[in-house]
Structures are given as C-alpha cells and as structure tokens.
Amino acid sequence: MIRNRALSVAVRLQHLLNRPAVRRGVDPERGASTVEWVIIAAVVFLLAITVGTKITSVVNEQLAKIK
C-alpha cells in the first residue's frame, strides 16, 4: 500500500514538473540519454578501480612471497 502511494505521488510530481516543458513544445525526456551515459560511465569507472585494486593487491602479495 505504501509502495502504491509513493508511486502515485511520484507520477503526479513528474507530471507537474513536465507540464511546463510540454507546453513550450520541448521534449520532457531531452537530455535523459546523457544522464544515462554518465551513470553508466561512473559504474564502469568504479568497477575498473575495484578490479585494478584487487589485481594490485594480488600482485603485491605474490611479490612479498618471492622476496
């Protein structure tokens, strides 16, 4: 019930926010793809940092065993 209520409020809020853009003839989803690409790039960047850190720690452990 709370989920349905929150969804209803979110839909109404989105409708109110997009109404002025629709009146001006502007696509309300304009720029959405840019935001999506920024989010995807951030996720990929964080994943690369995580993998790089893990690889570095494994290499350092093996280097310590060799010494």
Secondary structure, 3 states (H helix, E strand, C coil): CHHHHHHHHHHHHHHHHHHHHHHHCCCCCCCHHHHHHHHHHHHHHHHHHHHHHHHHHHHHHHHHHHC
